[in-house]
Amino acid sequence: MTSDRKQRWLACCVAAVACSVFVPAANAQGLIMPGVGTVNRGMSGVGTALPVDAAGAIFRNPATMTGLRRSEVTVGAELLLQTETLSSAFPAAGSGSTEAETGASLIPAVGLVERNCCSPLTLGFGMYGVAGFKANYPSSLTNPVLAPQPNGLGRVFAEFQVFEVAPAAALEVTPNLSVGFSPILAMGTLNAAPLFLAPPDDANTDTAFTYRDGLGTRYHYGGAFQLGVYYDSHCDWTVGASLKSPTWFEDFRFNTTDEVGAPRLDKLDVDLPMVASLGFGYTGIRHVAWGLDLRYFDYKNTKGFGTAGYNAFGAATGLGWDNVFSVSTAAQIQATERLILRMGYHYQSNPISDSTAFFNVGSPLVIGHIVSIGATMDVSAKTSFNIAYLHGFEGEASGPWTLPTFGAIPGSSVKSEVSADALSAGFTVRY
């Protein structure tokens, strides 16, 4: 590797470390990000068979790195703003509605792909925020579900953040066929108040059991891997597929206290789901590239997201998510010699059913329809500036209160409504 290229690898790593302090505090598009980086976000996450940038190729299908024409470094950051509302009603307690104060979240993405025209092997390296959610509701005397414990949940704060470091390699087996592999190191943190996935306690013996706050925690480590295959017909069509294993985390540990302040240690077992992707790309129209991605997320068999209910000690057994199917389609157009325009659409099924809405007041990931636009402007022969905007249309989940021992309460209701907007910007250097 030349000295110049070594410097670019070093620059990528430094930029990634600088960005890594900003992991995704919220993700209105679902637990798993539909895409990473400014270019891939402008394409609504399409990338399983249509490689358009380094970060998207590594994240969606490492085999597609061989489809990039040149080596490149791409750096981007996204500002995500959610609008969340929680409404509830309970017999004899009235009804109310509260808006969350989630604030904006900064989501980084860094990708590097090193192409060598004299070798069938292509190497890559990615660092990016890949998953998360956030909710921040104050306690309320007029919204029953947010009434102080034990009558309600009290204030609700939940934050889940996952950041990945993903080296990758792709091998051109034939001029048409490539395979790819990426071992993944994940870092995640989870905060929740109340921590209702742990059992409540009655340490003060007032017969009113309450849930503790799960805020005394740290970043926890996990691992996963991704396999990919990419076929380029060299006659306008490309096909790709990838399989990402579950992300297995160590137990999330929380330093908590009971009702009288005595120390306790709570543990939760939470992973990320397996993801299977199939994609198609078409470049048969001059100056136009179109792609379609189909994706499947196995939440039902993922720890922490399984069957919703309560165990004998009053702890929730899981969030009760359904498996998710998503479709993304996007196109990019070479508008001028220096300007590329992008537009895309993303749909995903709702993982939260009416019967599990109560268990997900802190994780209301219910946006099903997202549109995106983006652009790339070349500012020199090797450097370009990227920008993208996304809007997630309002989604909702509603259902009855579900309590330990009593189950679903007739005449009660809880409803979460969420919409989102995101602005992403960054740059790409090709060499």
RORONU-634299 format. One record per residue (C-alpha): residue in one letter; chain; x, y, z. Coordinates in steps of 0.05 Angstrom, whole numbers, plus 5000, padded with zeros to 4 digits. Example, Ala and Ser with C-alpha at 12.3 -4.5 7.8 and 13.67 -1.06 7.14 Angstrom:
BEGIN
 code unit   px   py   pz
    A    A 5246 4910 5156
    S    A 5273 4979 5143
END
This chain:
BEGIN
 code unit   px   py   pz
    M    A 5000 5000 5000
    T    A 5028 5068 4981
    S    A 5043 5121 5033
    D    A 4986 5163 5006
    R    A 4936 5107 5016
    K    A 4962 5092 5085
    Q    A 4948 5164 5103
    R    A 4877 5157 5077
    W    A 4866 5095 5120
    L    A 4892 5133 5180
    A    A 4848 5193 5164
    C    A 4787 5148 5161
    C    A 4802 5117 5228
    V    A 4814 5184 5261
    A    A 4748 5211 5233
    A    A 4712 5149 5257
    V    A 4738 5155 5327
    A    A 4719 5228 5328
    C    A 4648 5210 5307
    S    A 4640 5150 5351
    V    A 4621 5190 5412
    F    A 4555 5207 5376
    V    A 4517 5141 5372
    P    A 4444 5142 5350
    A    A 4402 5164 5409
    A    A 4339 5153 5369
    N    A 4316 5121 5305
    A    A 4247 5137 5281
    Q    A 4254 5087 5223
    G    A 4253 5026 5269
    L    A 4304 4994 5314
    I    A 4352 4978 5256
    M    A 4371 5037 5212
    P    A 4345 5029 5140
    G    A 4412 5057 5116
    V    A 4476 5090 5138
    G    A 4513 5151 5112
    T    A 4488 5209 5071
    V    A 4489 5176 5003
    N    A 4456 5111 5026
    R    A 4404 5149 5066
    G    A 4387 5190 5004
    M    A 4375 5123 4970
    S    A 4327 5101 5026
    G    A 4377 5047 5046
    V    A 4379 5012 4978
    G    A 4447 4979 4970
    T    A 4442 4903 4970
    A    A 4453 4900 4895
    L    A 4467 4973 4876
    P    A 4533 4998 4905
    V    A 4536 5074 4904
    D    A 4581 5089 4964
    A    A 4629 5056 5013
    A    A 4588 5061 5077
    G    A 4524 5034 5045
    A    A 4561 4977 5010
    I    A 4594 4953 5074
    F    A 4530 4960 5115
    R    A 4482 4928 5066
    N    A 4524 4876 5029
    P    A 4600 4873 5034
    A    A 4605 4835 4968
    T    A 4581 4898 4930
    M    A 4647 4933 4947
    T    A 4674 4903 4883
    G    A 4621 4943 4845
    L    A 4652 5010 4864
    R    A 4695 5037 4808
    R    A 4748 5069 4852
    S    A 4774 5069 4923
    E    A 4738 5119 4967
    V    A 4729 5147 5037
    T    A 4661 5174 5057
    V    A 4643 5211 5120
    G    A 4574 5235 5140
    A    A 4531 5256 5199
    E    A 4456 5257 5206
    L    A 4412 5300 5251
    L    A 4348 5263 5268
    L    A 4288 5296 5302
    Q    A 4228 5257 5326
    T    A 4159 5281 5345
    E    A 4126 5234 5395
    T    A 4058 5237 5430
    L    A 4032 5188 5483
    S    A 3957 5187 5499
    S    A 3920 5143 5548
    A    A 3854 5131 5583
    F    A 3836 5089 5644
    P    A 3768 5076 5676
    A    A 3753 5127 5731
    A    A 3820 5161 5718
    G    A 3802 5201 5656
    S    A 3845 5211 5595
    G    A 3903 5254 5573
    S    A 3958 5266 5523
    T    A 4032 5284 5530
    E    A 4085 5304 5480
    A    A 4155 5276 5489
    E    A 4218 5318 5493
    T    A 4267 5274 5456
    G    A 4310 5328 5425
    A    A 4354 5316 5364
    S    A 4401 5258 5355
    L    A 4467 5258 5317
    I    A 4483 5194 5278
    P    A 4552 5186 5246
    A    A 4576 5142 5189
    V    A 4646 5130 5162
    G    A 4664 5082 5106
    L    A 4727 5064 5068
    V    A 4735 5018 5009
    E    A 4804 5001 4981
    R    A 4802 4976 4909
    N    A 4862 4945 4874
    C    A 4855 4936 4799
    C    A 4910 4883 4801
    S    A 4876 4840 4854
    P    A 4809 4805 4860
    L    A 4807 4824 4934
    T    A 4774 4889 4958
    L    A 4779 4912 5030
    G    A 4734 4957 5069
    F    A 4723 4988 5138
    G    A 4660 5018 5167
    M    A 4640 5053 5232
    Y    A 4569 5077 5241
    G    A 4507 5081 5284
    V    A 4461 5025 5265
    A    A 4403 5020 5314
    G    A 4368 5055 5371
    F    A 4307 5090 5398
    K    A 4291 5144 5449
    A    A 4230 5167 5488
    N    A 4227 5221 5542
    Y    A 4160 5234 5574
    P    A 4150 5272 5640
    S    A 4107 5246 5696
    S    A 4036 5272 5690
    L    A 3975 5281 5735
    T    A 3928 5286 5674
    N    A 3954 5229 5631
    P    A 3937 5164 5667
    V    A 3994 5121 5639
    L    A 4045 5173 5663
    A    A 4014 5181 5733
    P    A 4064 5168 5789
    Q    A 4075 5095 5807
    P    A 4041 5050 5826
    N    A 3979 5078 5792
    G    A 4017 5092 5727
    L    A 4088 5085 5700
    G    A 4110 5154 5723
    R    A 4160 5189 5679
    V    A 4181 5146 5620
    F    A 4252 5151 5593
    A    A 4281 5099 5547
    E    A 4344 5102 5504
    F    A 4378 5047 5465
    Q    A 4441 5060 5423
    V    A 4482 5013 5380
    F    A 4546 5030 5343
    E    A 4584 4982 5298
    V    A 4656 4974 5275
    A    A 4656 4931 5212
    P    A 4719 4911 5174
    A    A 4700 4877 5109
    A    A 4729 4838 5051
    A    A 4701 4821 4982
    L    A 4729 4772 4931
    E    A 4715 4770 4857
    V    A 4706 4696 4845
    T    A 4692 4708 4771
    P    A 4685 4772 4730
    N    A 4610 4768 4746
    L    A 4607 4739 4816
    S    A 4633 4767 4882
    V    A 4627 4743 4954
    G    A 4637 4784 5016
    F    A 4646 4776 5091
    S    A 4645 4825 5149
    P    A 4660 4809 5223
    I    A 4625 4861 5266
    L    A 4641 4890 5335
    A    A 4581 4924 5366
    M    A 4576 4972 5425
    G    A 4509 4985 5457
    T    A 4479 5022 5516
    L    A 4409 5016 5544
    N    A 4375 5062 5595
    A    A 4304 5055 5618
    A    A 4260 5087 5671
    P    A 4221 5051 5695
    L    A 4259 4986 5683
    F    A 4197 4943 5676
    L    A 4235 4885 5644
    A    A 4261 4874 5715
    P    A 4214 4854 5772
    P    A 4185 4910 5817
    D    A 4198 4910 5892
    D    A 4163 4929 5956
    A    A 4224 4941 6001
    N    A 4187 4993 6042
    T    A 4130 4943 6056
    D    A 4075 4991 6038
    T    A 4044 4937 5993
    A    A 4053 4982 5932
    F    A 4103 4950 5886
    T    A 4144 4997 5841
    Y    A 4193 4989 5784
    R    A 4264 5016 5792
    D    A 4301 5063 5745
    G    A 4352 5029 5701
    L    A 4399 5087 5689
    G    A 4464 5065 5721
    T    A 4496 5028 5663
    R    A 4554 5030 5612
    Y    A 4568 5011 5540
    H    A 4563 4936 5530
    Y    A 4597 4895 5477
    G    A 4569 4849 5424
    G    A 4587 4814 5360
    A    A 4557 4793 5294
    F    A 4578 4775 5223
    Q    A 4551 4787 5153
    L    A 4556 4746 5090
    G    A 4541 4772 5021
    V    A 4539 4753 4948
    Y    A 4536 4800 4888
    Y    A 4524 4783 4815
    D    A 4536 4833 4759
    S    A 4511 4810 4691
    H    A 4548 4867 4656
    C    A 4483 4874 4617
    D    A 4447 4926 4659
    W    A 4423 4881 4715
    T    A 4454 4865 4783
    V    A 4430 4819 4838
    G    A 4453 4815 4910
    A    A 4436 4780 4975
    S    A 4463 4784 5046
    L    A 4452 4751 5112
    K    A 4470 4786 5177
    S    A 4471 4743 5240
    P    A 4438 4765 5304
    T    A 4480 4814 5343
    W    A 4495 4778 5408
    F    A 4507 4824 5467
    E    A 4534 4810 5536
    D    A 4481 4819 5590
    F    A 4463 4892 5601
    R    A 4478 4909 5674
    F    A 4445 4963 5715
    N    A 4465 4990 5784
    T    A 4397 5003 5815
    T    A 4367 5014 5884
    D    A 4304 4988 5915
    E    A 4249 5030 5948
    V    A 4291 5043 6010
    G    A 4355 5058 5973
    A    A 4390 4991 5983
    P    A 4436 4972 5924
    R    A 4414 4922 5872
    L    A 4443 4895 5807
    D    A 4394 4881 5751
    K    A 4412 4846 5686
    L    A 4376 4843 5619
    D    A 4390 4798 5559
    V    A 4377 4839 5495
    D    A 4403 4825 5425
    L    A 4391 4851 5355
    P    A 4355 4808 5303
    M    A 4379 4768 5244
    V    A 4370 4807 5179
    A    A 4362 4775 5110
    S    A 4365 4819 5047
    L    A 4353 4809 4973
    G    A 4366 4865 4923
    F    A 4363 4882 4849
    G    A 4396 4938 4809
    Y    A 4384 4964 4739
    T    A 4428 5013 4700
    G    A 4399 5003 4630
    I    A 4374 5075 4623
    R    A 4428 5125 4608
    H    A 4450 5167 4669
    V    A 4400 5129 4714
    A    A 4411 5075 4766
    W    A 4352 5042 4800
    G    A 4351 4993 4858
    L    A 4302 4951 4899
    D    A 4316 4919 4966
    L    A 4273 4868 5004
    R    A 4289 4855 5076
    Y    A 4267 4809 5133
    F    A 4280 4820 5208
    D    A 4271 4761 5256
    Y    A 4248 4796 5320
    K    A 4205 4740 5348
    N    A 4267 4697 5361
    T    A 4310 4754 5387
    K    A 4322 4761 5462
    G    A 4286 4820 5492
    F    A 4236 4825 5435
    G    A 4198 4759 5445
    T    A 4130 4745 5474
    A    A 4101 4802 5514
    G    A 4073 4787 5583
    Y    A 4094 4783 5656
    N    A 4130 4730 5695
    A    A 4111 4708 5765
    F    A 4151 4766 5795
    G    A 4117 4821 5754
    A    A 4173 4833 5704
    A    A 4156 4840 5631
    T    A 4181 4780 5591
    G    A 4192 4818 5526
    L    A 4167 4873 5481
    G    A 4126 4825 5438
    W    A 4150 4849 5370
    D    A 4127 4816 5306
    N    A 4176 4799 5251
    V    A 4186 4857 5203
    F    A 4186 4858 5127
    S    A 4211 4920 5091
    V    A 4216 4944 5019
    S    A 4261 5001 4995
    T    A 4266 5028 4925
    A    A 4307 5087 4899
    A    A 4338 5118 4837
    Q    A 4396 5164 4824
    I    A 4403 5208 4763
    Q    A 4466 5240 4734
    A    A 4433 5308 4724
    T    A 4496 5343 4700
    E    A 4570 5326 4695
    R    A 4580 5347 4768
    L    A 4511 5336 4799
    I    A 4475 5271 4819
    L    A 4404 5272 4845
    R    A 4371 5217 4887
    M    A 4302 5199 4911
    G    A 4275 5138 4948
    Y    A 4218 5107 4987
    H    A 4220 5058 5045
    Y    A 4164 5017 5075
    Q    A 4166 4970 5134
    S    A 4112 4932 5170
    N    A 4095 4952 5241
    P    A 4128 4907 5293
    I    A 4081 4931 5348
    S    A 4010 4901 5350
    D    A 3950 4928 5388
    S    A 3960 4876 5443
    T    A 4032 4898 5455
    A    A 4025 4974 5450
    F    A 4027 4981 5526
    F    A 4094 4946 5531
    N    A 4124 4994 5479
    V    A 4107 5063 5506
    G    A 4183 5073 5513
    S    A 4200 5042 5445
    P    A 4147 5069 5397
    L    A 4181 5049 5332
    V    A 4118 5052 5289
    I    A 4137 5093 5228
    G    A 4122 5053 5166
    H    A 4130 5101 5107
    I    A 4192 5143 5094
    V    A 4211 5185 5033
    S    A 4281 5210 5019
    I    A 4316 5258 4971
    G    A 4390 5270 4963
    A    A 4444 5300 4920
    T    A 4519 5296 4907
    M    A 4559 5354 4880
    D    A 4630 5344 4855
    V    A 4673 5400 4882
    S    A 4737 5373 4850
    A    A 4760 5314 4809
    K    A 4765 5271 4872
    T    A 4721 5304 4924
    S    A 4645 5310 4928
    F    A 4595 5338 4977
    N    A 4533 5297 4996
    I    A 4467 5318 5026
    A    A 4401 5281 5041
    Y    A 4334 5295 5073
    L    A 4284 5244 5099
    H    A 4213 5248 5125
    G    A 4179 5193 5164
    F    A 4104 5198 5161
    E    A 4066 5192 5226
    G    A 4052 5121 5250
    E    A 4015 5097 5311
    A    A 4004 5038 5356
    S    A 3946 5032 5404
    G    A 3917 4981 5451
    P    A 3893 4968 5522
    W    A 3932 4973 5587
    T    A 3961 4904 5603
    L    A 3977 4893 5677
    P    A 4007 4836 5717
    T    A 3954 4787 5743
    F    A 3896 4826 5711
    G    A 3917 4824 5637
    A    A 3883 4872 5588
    I    A 3839 4923 5624
    P    A 3770 4935 5591
    G    A 3756 5008 5576
    S    A 3830 5028 5579
    S    A 3874 5051 5522
    V    A 3944 5074 5506
    K    A 3966 5104 5440
    S    A 4035 5124 5414
    E    A 4042 5170 5353
    V    A 4110 5183 5321
    S    A 4136 5221 5260
    A    A 4207 5241 5243
    D    A 4251 5285 5200
    A    A 4325 5277 5185
    L    A 4379 5318 5151
    S    A 4446 5286 5132
    A    A 4509 5316 5103
    G    A 4579 5292 5088
    F    A 4634 5285 5037
    T    A 4668 5231 4994
    V    A 4740 5228 4971
    R    A 4756 5180 4914
    Y    A 4826 5160 4893
END
